[in-house]
């Protein structure tokens, strides 16, 4: 996952003209950040799954009043 992050960062930096900086984090910090990113991703995906039915209900109700 870290290599993907580094690749994305490199592309973003190249697009904005910024120089790529050396990552000064330890491997443990990188692993912790990756674990946090995975947990946040799962939380976001779960929230998206819950919101879709709510949006569909709102659309159905809103069409009744139009």
Phi and psi in degrees as GROMACS dihedral restraints (atoms count N, CA, C in turn):
[ dihedral_restraints ]
;  ai    aj    ak    al  type     phi  dphi    fc
    3     4     5     6     1   -62.1    20    10
    4     5     6     7     1   -38.5    20    10
    6     7     8     9     1   -66.5    20    10
    7     8     9    10     1   -34.7    20    10
    9    10    11    12     1   -64.2    20    10
   10    11    12    13     1   -45.4    20    10
   12    13    14    15     1   -59.2    20    10
   13    14    15    16     1   -45.3    20    10
   15    16    17    18     1   -63.5    20    10
   16    17    18    19     1   -39.4    20    10
   18    19    20    21     1   -63.9    20    10
   19    20    21    22     1   -45.0    20    10
   21    22    23    24     1   -64.3    20    10
   22    23    24    25     1   -42.3    20    10
   24    25    26    27     1   -62.1    20    10
   25    26    27    28     1   -42.4    20    10
   27    28    29    30     1   -62.3    20    10
   28    29    30    31     1   -43.2    20    10
   30    31    32    33     1   -65.5    20    10
   31    32    33    34     1   -43.5    20    10
   33    34    35    36     1   -63.0    20    10
   34    35    36    37     1   -42.8    20    10
   36    37    38    39     1   -64.6    20    10
   37    38    39    40     1   -40.0    20    10
   39    40    41    42     1   -65.2    20    10
   40    41    42    43     1   -38.0    20    10
   42    43    44    45     1   -68.4    20    10
   43    44    45    46     1   -32.0    20    10
   45    46    47    48     1   -95.4    20    10
   46    47    48    49     1    -4.3    20    10
   48    49    50    51     1    83.8    20    10
   49    50    51    52     1     7.7    20    10
   51    52    53    54     1   -83.0    20    10
   52    53    54    55     1   149.8    20    10
   54    55    56    57     1   -77.9    20    10
   55    56    57    58     1   146.6    20    10
   57    58    59    60     1   -75.1    20    10
   58    59    60    61     1   127.4    20    10
   60    61    62    63     1   -99.3    20    10
   61    62    63    64     1   148.5    20    10
   63    64    65    66     1   -69.8    20    10
   64    65    66    67     1   134.1    20    10
   66    67    68    69     1   -75.2    20    10
   67    68    69    70     1   117.8    20    10
   69    70    71    72     1   -92.6    20    10
   70    71    72    73     1     4.7    20    10
   72    73    74    75     1   -77.0    20    10
   73    74    75    76     1   152.7    20    10
   75    76    77    78     1   -77.7    20    10
   76    77    78    79     1   165.7    20    10
   78    79    80    81     1   -61.7    20    10
   79    80    81    82     1   -35.8    20    10
   81    82    83    84     1   -63.9    20    10
   82    83    84    85     1   -42.2    20    10
   84    85    86    87     1   -65.7    20    10
   85    86    87    88     1   -39.1    20    10
   87    88    89    90     1   -63.8    20    10
   88    89    90    91     1   -44.2    20    10
   90    91    92    93     1   -62.6    20    10
   91    92    93    94     1   -41.2    20    10
   93    94    95    96     1   -64.2    20    10
   94    95    96    97     1   -42.1    20    10
   96    97    98    99     1   -63.4    20    10
   97    98    99   100     1   -40.9    20    10
   99   100   101   102     1   -64.4    20    10
  100   101   102   103     1   -41.0    20    10
  102   103   104   105     1   -63.9    20    10
  103   104   105   106     1   -41.5    20    10
  105   106   107   108     1   -63.7    20    10
  106   107   108   109     1   -43.2    20    10
  108   109   110   111     1   -60.9    20    10
  109   110   111   112     1   -39.8    20    10
  111   112   113   114     1   -64.4    20    10
  112   113   114   115     1   -44.3    20    10
  114   115   116   117     1   -62.9    20    10
  115   116   117   118     1   -43.6    20    10
  117   118   119   120     1   -63.9    20    10
  118   119   120   121     1   -38.5    20    10
  120   121   122   123     1   -61.6    20    10
  121   122   123   124     1   -43.1    20    10
  123   124   125   126     1   -64.2    20    10
  124   125   126   127     1   -39.3    20    10
  126   127   128   129     1   -63.2    20    10
  127   128   129   130     1   -44.0    20    10
  129   130   131   132     1   -65.6    20    10
  130   131   132   133     1   -43.5    20    10
  132   133   134   135     1   -62.6    20    10
  133   134   135   136     1   -40.5    20    10
  135   136   137   138     1   -64.5    20    10
  136   137   138   139     1   -42.5    20    10
  138   139   140   141     1   -63.1    20    10
  139   140   141   142     1   -40.6    20    10
  141   142   143   144     1   -62.4    20    10
  142   143   144   145     1   -40.7    20    10
  144   145   146   147     1   -63.9    20    10
  145   146   147   148     1   -33.2    20    10
  147   148   149   150     1   -78.1    20    10
  148   149   150   151     1   -30.8    20    10
  150   151   152   153     1   -80.9    20    10
  151   152   153   154     1   -26.4    20    10
  153   154   155   156     1   -58.9    20    10
  154   155   156   157     1   -48.6    20    10
  156   157   158   159     1   -62.3    20    10
  157   158   159   160     1   -34.3    20    10
  159   160   161   162     1   -65.5    20    10
  160   161   162   163     1   -44.2    20    10
  162   163   164   165     1   -62.0    20    10
  163   164   165   166     1   -40.6    20    10
  165   166   167   168     1   -64.0    20    10
  166   167   168   169     1   -40.1    20    10
  168   169   170   171     1   -63.4    20    10
  169   170   171   172     1   -42.4    20    10
  171   172   173   174     1   -62.1    20    10
  172   173   174   175     1   -42.6    20    10
  174   175   176   177     1   -62.8    20    10
  175   176   177   178     1   -42.0    20    10
  177   178   179   180     1   -63.6    20    10
  178   179   180   181     1   -44.4    20    10
  180   181   182   183     1   -67.1    20    10
  181   182   183   184     1   -41.6    20    10
  183   184   185   186     1   -66.1    20    10
  184   185   186   187     1   -30.0    20    10
  186   187   188   189     1   -72.4    20    10
  187   188   189   190     1   -20.9    20    10
  189   190   191   192     1   -71.1    20    10
  190   191   192   193     1   -28.0    20    10
  192   193   194   195     1   -98.7    20    10
  193   194   195   196     1     0.7    20    10
